[in-house]
Amino acid sequence: MSGAGARNGGPPGAGAGPVAGRRRASHGEDASGAAPEPWDDRYRRFRAAYAAHRAAEGRGAGGDAERLALPYLRSGPQARMWAVRARTFDRFVSAVLAPHARRLGRPVNVLDLGAGNGWLCWRVRRLGHAATAVDLRDDAVDGLGAAAAYRAHLPALFPRVAASFEALPLADRTYDIAVFNASLHYALDLAAALREAARVVVRGGRIAILDSPFYRSDVDGVAMVAEKRREAADRFGERAGDLLALPFIEYLTPARLAEAAAPLGLEWRRRRVLYPFWYEARPWLARWRGRRAPSRFDLWEARNP
């Protein structure tokens, strides 16, 4: 799912976690698969707790009208977060999606990794391209089950695949662009997640990272993780144990990303995004208050060699 918000260190999202082997890609609307045996219980509890947590946050409370508006949500408890994410999406369209379609001279095929309710697939389809949604969660709060809201507004609903980043049940060299949609920091194995994305993207295609928290150094990232775990009981209540049960990587740094991507020949380019003033002002406020440096999203892009 698309799990990142404007706040640092939110609860773990979905769209990450190993599965037992690689399942064959589905050509229908839906596919699903089980996690390997050692992870079954943790995944089950995590999915249930996360759906309940997202519902408590008010996700999807606006019904189909809210889902159809994403990422341009102007009101409600999540509007501030979506104001940030909409800026990243617009930058993705203008800097990655549209230029690559022009290079190819045709509509592109996009893989939305951590798709949540499928809002990015919905927007990509409306722009005339093809899209497939991948997420670990298939609930109707804001998992893949919530994508049904888009069915009446498209000639055919985009394919939805329940799977992990580390073992995508998709054929090699299928997609022109793979997008980690507010989700790469929820991988359990960063190198494996990138390797799978590179496998399913055609040579010369693009891999993009949207709305994952980047820190300049591990010092601040480690501090964020420690802070989140200290505050987990207060922030997440009785769901804290289940939400924190899986060892997600939690954050990225340029060095961490480069190291994981080097064996694949991926060289990353950061495309800075101009966010709302309150977001841009956070580093100065953190220094003034004597707190750790906050993360930053932006758009990261690599060409698949």
KEKE-3310 file (N, C-alpha, C; in steps of 0.2 Angstrom, whole numbers, plus 5000, padded with zeros to 4 digits):
npx = (5004:5001:5010:5016:5016:5016:5022:5037:5042:5030:5017:5021:5019:5011:5014:5026:5038:5043:5038:5033:5043:5040:5025:5016:5012:4996:4983:4971:4959:4962:4974:4981:4991:5000:5010:5026:5027:5034:5031:5017:5008:5013:5011:4997:4992:4998:4992:4978:4979:4984:4974:4964:4970:4972:4959:4955:4962:4954:4955:4948:4936:4929:4923:4919:4920:4931:4941:4941:4946:4959:4977:4973:4967:4957:4951:4947:4954:4966:4971:4982:4993:4991:4992:5006:5010:5003:5011:5023:5018:5014:5026:5032:5024:5027:5041:5045:5035:5028:5039:5045:5035:5035:5048:5046:5036:5023:5009:5013:5017:5014:5020:5013:5020:5016:5003:4991:4975:4975:4975:4985:4987:4974:4975:4985:4980:4969:4977:4980:4988:4994:4992:4997:4992:5001:5001:5003:4992:4974:4963:4947:4948:4959:4966:4970:4957:4949:4950:4939:4931:4935:4931:4919:4922:4931:4936:4940:4944:4960:4973:4975:4987:4991:5005:5022:5036:5048:5047:5040:5026:5027:5030:5046:5054:5042:5036:5036:5039:5042:5035:5039:5028:5027:5032:5044:5052:5046:5051:5058:5070:5080:5089:5084:5071:5074:5080:5070:5061:5069:5070:5057:5055:5058:5073:5081:5070:5062:5064:5056:5055:5044:5039:5046:5054:5069:5085:5099:5110:5113:5112:5102:5091:5091:5089:5076:5069:5071:5064:5051:5048:5049:5038:5028:5017:5009:5006:5000:4993:4985:4987:5001:5011:5008:5009:5022:5028:5035:5051:5054:5063:5062:5068:5077:5094:5104:5116:5113:5104:5111:5121:5113:5108:5119:5124:5115:5117:5110:5109:5105:5095:5091:5076:5072:5057:5046:5038:5024:5025:5025:5031:5043:5049:5052:5066:5072:5064:5066:5080:5080:5072:5080:5080:5081:5086:5073:5065:5065:5056:5054:5058:5065:5074:5079:5087:5084:5097)
npy = (4994:5012:5020:5030:5045:5063:5065:5059:5042:5034:5022:5005:5001:4992:4981:4975:4961:4944:4931:4914:4909:4913:4918:4914:4927:4935:4937:4942:4952:4951:4944:4933:4928:4918:4922:4915:4900:4903:4917:4918:4921:4933:4941:4940:4946:4958:4964:4964:4973:4984:4988:4991:5002:5011:5014:5020:5031:5038:5035:5033:5036:5046:5039:5034:5046:5052:5043:5045:5057:5057:5060:5073:5078:5089:5092:5086:5074:5069:5078:5087:5079:5073:5084:5085:5073:5074:5084:5077:5067:5074:5079:5067:5063:5074:5073:5060:5050:5056:5061:5049:5042:5050:5047:5034:5034:5030:5024:5020:5006:5004:4999:4999:4999:4995:5000:5002:5008:5010:5022:5029:5021:5023:5037:5036:5028:5036:5046:5039:5028:5011:5001:4992:4986:4983:4976:4971:4971:4967:4973:4982:4994:5004:4996:4984:4980:4991:4997:4995:5006:5013:5006:5008:5019:5017:5009:4996:4988:4991:4978:4969:4964:4954:4954:4953:4964:4958:4946:4946:4941:4941:4943:4943:4958:4966:4978:4996:5006:5006:5010:5014:5017:5027:5018:5010:5010:5001:4989:4972:4968:4977:4976:4965:4969:4980:4972:4964:4973:4978:4967:4965:4976:4983:4984:4999:5005:5013:5016:5022:5031:5036:5047:5041:5041:5049:5051:5061:5054:5039:5041:5050:5043:5031:5036:5041:5028:5023:5032:5031:5018:5019:5027:5020:5013:5023:5030:5020:5012:4997:4990:4991:4981:4972:4980:4983:4972:4966:4967:4980:4990:5004:5017:5027:5031:5041:5034:5021:5017:5018:5008:4996:4996:4996:4983:4980:4990:5002:5019:5032:5047:5061:5070:5085:5091:5104:5107:5111:5126:5123:5111:5112:5120:5112:5107:5119:5122:5110:5111:5123:5119:5110:5096:5080:5079:5080:5069:5068:5068:5069:5065:5050:5043:5030:5023:5008:4997)
npz = (5000:4998:5010:5016:5025:5027:5039:5049:5050:5051:5055:5050:5032:5019:5005:5005:5009:5010:4999:4997:4985:4967:4961:4946:4935:4935:4923:4925:4934:4948:4959:4971:4985:4997:5011:5015:5026:5039:5041:5041:5052:5057:5046:5044:5056:5055:5044:5047:5058:5053:5043:5052:5059:5049:5045:5057:5056:5047:5034:5018:5023:5016:5006:4989:4983:4989:4985:4971:4970:4974:4970:4975:4987:4995:5008:5024:5036:5031:5022:5022:5022:5009:5001:5000:4994:4982:4976:4973:4965:4954:4949:4946:4935:4926:4925:4923:4918:4907:4899:4896:4889:4878:4873:4869:4860:4862:4873:4890:4900:4917:4933:4948:4963:4979:4980:4987:4988:4974:4968:4961:4949:4944:4941:4931:4921:4917:4911:4899:4899:4903:4918:4932:4948:4963:4979:4997:5004:5003:5008:5010:5015:5013:5005:4991:4989:4989:4977:4969:4968:4957:4946:4939:4932:4922:4907:4909:4925:4932:4933:4948:4960:4973:4982:4987:4987:4986:4979:4966:4957:4943:4925:4917:4911:4908:4911:4907:4916:4934:4949:4965:4976:4988:4997:4997:5008:5016:5012:5016:5012:5005:4993:4987:4984:4975:4965:4960:4955:4944:4937:4931:4924:4908:4898:4898:4903:4917:4934:4948:4963:4975:4988:4999:5015:5015:5023:5026:5032:5041:5054:5058:5053:5060:5073:5071:5070:5082:5090:5086:5090:5104:5106:5102:5109:5114:5102:5094:5101:5107:5095:5093:5094:5084:5072:5072:5070:5059:5051:5043:5032:5035:5032:5020:5014:5003:5001:5006:4997:4985:4987:4988:4975:4966:4961:4951:4942:4943:4943:4952:4951:4959:4959:4964:4973:4975:4989:5000:5010:5024:5025:5019:5028:5039:5042:5047:5058:5066:5069:5076:5087:5092:5088:5080:5063:5050:5039:5020:5006:4990:4972:4965:4953:4941:4927:4920:4916)
capx = (5000:5005:5009:5020:5013:5021:5026:5042:5042:5023:5017:5023:5014:5011:5018:5033:5038:5044:5033:5036:5044:5037:5019:5015:5008:4989:4981:4964:4959:4965:4978:4983:4996:5001:5017:5029:5025:5036:5028:5010:5005:5014:5008:4990:4991:4999:4987:4972:4980:4985:4968:4961:4973:4970:4952:4954:4964:4949:4956:4943:4930:4925:4920:4921:4922:4938:4946:4942:4949:4966:4980:4971:4962:4957:4948:4947:4960:4972:4972:4988:4998:4990:4995:5013:5010:5001:5016:5027:5015:5014:5033:5033:5021:5031:5048:5047:5030:5027:5045:5047:5030:5037:5053:5044:5031:5017:5007:5018:5015:5017:5019:5013:5022:5013:4998:4986:4968:4976:4974:4990:4984:4968:4977:4989:4975:4966:4982:4980:4993:4992:4994:4995:4993:5003:5001:5002:4985:4969:4956:4943:4949:4963:4970:4968:4950:4946:4951:4933:4928:4937:4928:4913:4925:4936:4933:4941:4948:4967:4975:4978:4991:4993:5011:5027:5041:5054:5045:5034:5023:5026:5035:5052:5054:5035:5034:5041:5041:5040:5035:5038:5023:5027:5032:5050:5055:5043:5054:5062:5076:5081:5092:5080:5066:5076:5082:5064:5059:5073:5069:5051:5055:5061:5079:5080:5064:5063:5062:5055:5054:5040:5037:5049:5058:5076:5089:5106:5114:5110:5111:5095:5086:5091:5085:5068:5066:5071:5059:5045:5047:5048:5032:5023:5011:5005:5003:4996:4989:4985:4990:5008:5015:5007:5011:5029:5031:5039:5057:5055:5070:5060:5070:5083:5098:5107:5121:5110:5101:5116:5124:5109:5107:5125:5125:5110:5119:5106:5112:5099:5095:5086:5073:5069:5050:5044:5033:5021:5030:5026:5035:5050:5052:5053:5072:5074:5061:5070:5086:5078:5070:5085:5078:5084:5083:5067:5067:5063:5053:5057:5057:5071:5073:5085:5086:5086:5102)
capy = (5000:5018:5021:5036:5052:5069:5064:5054:5037:5032:5015:5001:5000:4986:4981:4972:4955:4939:4926:4908:4908:4918:4915:4916:4933:4934:4941:4945:4958:4950:4938:4934:4923:4917:4922:4908:4898:4907:4923:4918:4924:4940:4945:4940:4951:4965:4966:4966:4979:4990:4990:4994:5008:5016:5016:5024:5038:5041:5033:5030:5039:5050:5035:5034:5053:5053:5039:5047:5064:5057:5063:5080:5079:5096:5092:5080:5073:5067:5083:5090:5074:5072:5090:5084:5068:5077:5087:5072:5064:5079:5079:5060:5064:5079:5072:5053:5047:5060:5061:5042:5040:5053:5043:5028:5036:5026:5024:5016:5001:5006:4995:5003:4995:4998:5003:5004:5008:5010:5029:5031:5017:5027:5043:5034:5026:5042:5049:5035:5023:5005:5001:4986:4988:4977:4977:4966:4971:4967:4975:4987:5001:5007:4991:4983:4979:4998:4999:4994:5012:5015:5001:5012:5025:5015:5004:4990:4990:4989:4972:4970:4958:4954:4951:4956:4967:4954:4940:4948:4935:4945:4940:4947:4963:4967:4985:5002:5010:5003:5015:5012:5022:5028:5011:5006:5009:4995:4982:4969:4967:4983:4974:4960:4973:4983:4967:4962:4979:4978:4961:4965:4982:4982:4987:5006:5008:5018:5014:5028:5031:5042:5048:5037:5045:5049:5055:5062:5049:5034:5043:5052:5037:5026:5040:5041:5022:5022:5037:5028:5012:5022:5030:5015:5011:5029:5032:5015:5008:4989:4987:4993:4975:4969:4985:4984:4965:4965:4971:4984:4994:5010:5023:5027:5037:5041:5029:5015:5016:5017:5002:4991:4996:4995:4977:4980:4995:5007:5025:5036:5054:5064:5076:5089:5093:5110:5105:5116:5129:5120:5105:5114:5123:5108:5107:5124:5121:5105:5114:5128:5116:5105:5090:5077:5081:5076:5066:5072:5064:5070:5060:5047:5040:5027:5020:5001:4996)
capz = (5000:4999:5017:5019:5025:5028:5046:5048:5054:5052:5055:5044:5027:5016:4999:5006:5013:5006:4998:4995:4978:4963:4957:4939:4934:4933:4918:4926:4938:4954:4961:4978:4987:5004:5013:5017:5032:5045:5041:5040:5058:5058:5041:5046:5062:5053:5039:5051:5063:5048:5041:5058:5060:5043:5046:5063:5054:5043:5027:5015:5026:5011:5001:4982:4981:4991:4981:4965:4971:4976:4976:4976:4992:4998:5014:5028:5041:5027:5016:5023:5019:5002:4998:4999:4990:4975:4973:4971:4959:4948:4947:4943:4928:4921:4924:4922:4914:4901:4894:4894:4884:4872:4870:4866:4855:4863:4880:4893:4905:4923:4938:4954:4969:4986:4976:4991:4984:4967:4966:4955:4943:4942:4937:4925:4916:4915:4906:4893:4899:4906:4925:4937:4956:4968:4986:5001:5007:4999:5012:5007:5019:5007:5001:4984:4988:4989:4970:4966:4967:4950:4941:4935:4929:4918:4903:4913:4930:4931:4936:4955:4962:4980:4982:4990:4983:4985:4975:4962:4953:4936:4920:4916:4905:4906:4912:4905:4922:4940:4954:4972:4978:4996:4999:4997:5015:5019:5010:5021:5009:5000:4987:4984:4981:4969:4960:4957:4950:4938:4933:4928:4919:4901:4898:4896:4907:4922:4941:4952:4971:4977:4995:5004:5019:5015:5027:5024:5035:5045:5061:5059:5052:5066:5078:5070:5071:5090:5093:5084:5094:5110:5106:5098:5113:5114:5095:5090:5106:5107:5089:5092:5093:5077:5067:5072:5070:5053:5051:5037:5032:5038:5029:5015:5013:4996:5002:5007:4990:4980:4989:4986:4968:4963:4957:4946:4937:4943:4945:4954:4950:4963:4956:4970:4973:4979:4993:5003:5014:5031:5024:5017:5034:5044:5044:5051:5064:5069:5072:5081:5093:5095:5087:5074:5056:5048:5032:5015:5001:4983:4967:4964:4946:4939:4921:4920:4910)
cpx = (5004:5004:5012:5016:5018:5025:5031:5040:5035:5023:5019:5017:5014:5015:5025:5033:5039:5038:5036:5037:5040:5031:5019:5010:5000:4987:4974:4965:4963:4969:4980:4987:4997:5009:5020:5027:5027:5033:5021:5007:5006:5011:5000:4988:4992:4994:4980:4973:4981:4979:4964:4964:4972:4963:4951:4957:4959:4951:4950:4936:4925:4922:4923:4923:4929:4943:4947:4946:4957:4971:4978:4965:4962:4954:4948:4954:4966:4974:4979:4993:4997:4992:5002:5013:5008:5007:5021:5024:5015:5021:5035:5030:5025:5038:5050:5042:5029:5033:5046:5042:5032:5043:5051:5039:5024:5015:5012:5014:5018:5015:5019:5014:5020:5007:4992:4979:4969:4975:4979:4989:4979:4970:4981:4985:4971:4970:4983:4985:4990:4995:4992:4997:4995:5003:5000:4995:4980:4962:4953:4944:4953:4968:4968:4960:4946:4946:4944:4930:4930:4934:4923:4916:4930:4933:4934:4945:4955:4968:4977:4981:4993:4999:5016:5032:5047:5053:5039:5032:5022:5031:5041:5051:5046:5033:5039:5043:5038:5041:5034:5034:5022:5027:5039:5053:5051:5045:5057:5069:5077:5084:5088:5074:5068:5078:5075:5061:5063:5072:5062:5050:5060:5068:5078:5074:5066:5060:5062:5053:5050:5039:5039:5054:5066:5079:5096:5111:5110:5108:5104:5090:5086:5088:5078:5065:5066:5065:5052:5043:5046:5041:5026:5017:5007:5002:4999:4992:4990:4988:4997:5012:5014:5009:5019:5032:5036:5045:5058:5061:5068:5062:5076:5088:5101:5112:5118:5107:5106:5120:5120:5108:5113:5126:5120:5112:5114:5109:5106:5100:5089:5083:5069:5062:5049:5038:5030:5026:5031:5031:5042:5053:5054:5061:5074:5070:5064:5076:5085:5076:5075:5084:5081:5081:5078:5069:5064:5061:5057:5056:5064:5070:5080:5083:5089:5091:5100)
cpy = (5006:5020:5027:5042:5057:5068:5059:5048:5034:5025:5011:5001:4993:4986:4978:4966:4949:4934:4920:4907:4913:4915:4918:4922:4931:4939:4944:4951:4957:4944:4939:4928:4923:4919:4916:4907:4902:4914:4924:4922:4931:4944:4945:4946:4958:4968:4968:4972:4985:4993:4994:5001:5013:5018:5021:5031:5041:5040:5030:5032:5043:5046:5036:5041:5055:5050:5042:5054:5063:5057:5070:5081:5085:5097:5086:5079:5072:5073:5086:5085:5073:5079:5089:5078:5070:5080:5082:5068:5068:5079:5072:5061:5068:5077:5065:5050:5050:5060:5054:5040:5044:5050:5037:5029:5032:5027:5019:5011:5002:5001:4999:4998:4998:5002:5006:5003:5008:5017:5031:5027:5021:5033:5041:5032:5031:5046:5045:5030:5016:5005:4995:4988:4982:4980:4971:4965:4971:4969:4980:4994:5005:5002:4990:4982:4986:5000:4998:5001:5015:5011:5005:5017:5024:5010:4997:4991:4987:4982:4974:4964:4959:4950:4955:4959:4962:4948:4942:4942:4938:4943:4945:4952:4964:4975:4990:5006:5006:5009:5012:5018:5023:5022:5007:5005:5004:4988:4979:4968:4972:4980:4969:4964:4977:4978:4965:4967:4979:4973:4962:4972:4981:4986:4994:5009:5011:5015:5020:5027:5037:5041:5043:5042:5044:5054:5056:5057:5045:5036:5046:5047:5033:5030:5040:5034:5021:5026:5033:5022:5014:5024:5026:5014:5017:5031:5026:5010:5000:4986:4988:4986:4972:4974:4985:4977:4963:4969:4975:4988:5001:5016:5022:5032:5036:5035:5022:5013:5014:5010:4996:4990:4995:4989:4976:4986:5001:5013:5030:5044:5057:5070:5080:5091:5099:5108:5111:5119:5126:5114:5107:5117:5119:5107:5113:5124:5116:5108:5119:5125:5110:5098:5087:5080:5077:5073:5070:5067:5065:5064:5057:5043:5036:5024:5012:4999:4990)
cpz = (5000:5006:5020:5019:5026:5035:5045:5052:5056:5053:5049:5039:5024:5009:5000:5010:5008:5005:4996:4988:4974:4960:4950:4939:4932:4928:4919:4931:4945:4955:4968:4980:4994:5005:5015:5024:5039:5046:5042:5046:5058:5052:5042:5051:5059:5048:5042:5055:5058:5045:5046:5059:5055:5044:5052:5061:5050:5036:5024:5018:5021:5006:4994:4980:4983:4987:4974:4965:4971:4969:4978:4981:4995:5005:5018:5032:5037:5022:5017:5020:5012:4998:4996:4994:4983:4972:4970:4965:4953:4945:4944:4936:4923:4920:4922:4917:4907:4896:4892:4888:4877:4868:4866:4860:4856:4871:4883:4898:4912:4929:4945:4960:4976:4984:4981:4988:4977:4964:4960:4949:4940:4938:4931:4920:4913:4910:4900:4893:4903:4913:4928:4944:4959:4975:4990:5004:5002:5002:5008:5010:5014:5005:4994:4983:4987:4982:4966:4965:4960:4945:4936:4931:4924:4913:4906:4919:4929:4935:4943:4957:4969:4981:4986:4985:4981:4981:4971:4957:4946:4932:4919:4910:4903:4906:4909:4911:4928:4945:4961:4975:4986:4999:5000:5004:5019:5016:5016:5019:5004:4993:4983:4980:4975:4963:4956:4953:4944:4934:4929:4923:4913:4902:4895:4899:4913:4929:4945:4959:4972:4984:4999:5008:5018:5020:5024:5026:5040:5052:5063:5058:5058:5072:5077:5071:5079:5093:5091:5089:5101:5111:5104:5102:5113:5107:5092:5095:5106:5101:5088:5090:5086:5071:5067:5072:5065:5053:5045:5038:5035:5035:5024:5016:5006:4996:5002:5000:4985:4981:4986:4978:4964:4959:4951:4941:4938:4946:4946:4953:4955:4960:4962:4968:4977:4983:4997:5008:5021:5030:5023:5023:5039:5046:5049:5058:5069:5073:5077:5088:5096:5094:5081:5068:5053:5041:5027:5009:4994:4979:4965:4958:4944:4932:4922:4914:4906)
residu = (MET:SER:GLY:ALA:GLY:ALA:ARG:ASN:GLY:GLY:PRO:PRO:GLY:ALA:GLY:ALA:GLY:PRO:VAL:ALA:GLY:ARG:ARG:ARG:ALA:SER:HIS:GLY:GLU:ASP:ALA:SER:GLY:ALA:ALA:PRO:GLU:PRO:TRP:ASP:ASP:ARG:TYR:ARG:ARG:PHE:ARG:ALA:ALA:TYR:ALA:ALA:HIS:ARG:ALA:ALA:GLU:GLY:ARG:GLY:ALA:GLY:GLY:ASP:ALA:GLU:ARG:LEU:ALA:LEU:PRO:TYR:LEU:ARG:SER:GLY:PRO:GLN:ALA:ARG:MET:TRP:ALA:VAL:ARG:ALA:ARG:THR:PHE:ASP:ARG:PHE:VAL:SER:ALA:VAL:LEU:ALA:PRO:HIS:ALA:ARG:ARG:LEU:GLY:ARG:PRO:VAL:ASN:VAL:LEU:ASP:LEU:GLY:ALA:GLY:ASN:GLY:TRP:LEU:CYS:TRP:ARG:VAL:ARG:ARG:LEU:GLY:HIS:ALA:ALA:THR:ALA:VAL:ASP:LEU:ARG:ASP:ASP:ALA:VAL:ASP:GLY:LEU:GLY:ALA:ALA:ALA:ALA:TYR:ARG:ALA:HIS:LEU:PRO:ALA:LEU:PHE:PRO:ARG:VAL:ALA:ALA:SER:PHE:GLU:ALA:LEU:PRO:LEU:ALA:ASP:ARG:THR:TYR:ASP:ILE:ALA:VAL:PHE:ASN:ALA:SER:LEU:HIS:TYR:ALA:LEU:ASP:LEU:ALA:ALA:ALA:LEU:ARG:GLU:ALA:ALA:ARG:VAL:VAL:VAL:ARG:GLY:GLY:ARG:ILE:ALA:ILE:LEU:ASP:SER:PRO:PHE:TYR:ARG:SER:ASP:VAL:ASP:GLY:VAL:ALA:MET:VAL:ALA:GLU:LYS:ARG:ARG:GLU:ALA:ALA:ASP:ARG:PHE:GLY:GLU:ARG:ALA:GLY:ASP:LEU:LEU:ALA:LEU:PRO:PHE:ILE:GLU:TYR:LEU:THR:PRO:ALA:ARG:LEU:ALA:GLU:ALA:ALA:ALA:PRO:LEU:GLY:LEU:GLU:TRP:ARG:ARG:ARG:ARG:VAL:LEU:TYR:PRO:PHE:TRP:TYR:GLU:ALA:ARG:PRO:TRP:LEU:ALA:ARG:TRP:ARG:GLY:ARG:ARG:ALA:PRO:SER:ARG:PHE:ASP:LEU:TRP:GLU:ALA:ARG:ASN:PRO)
# end
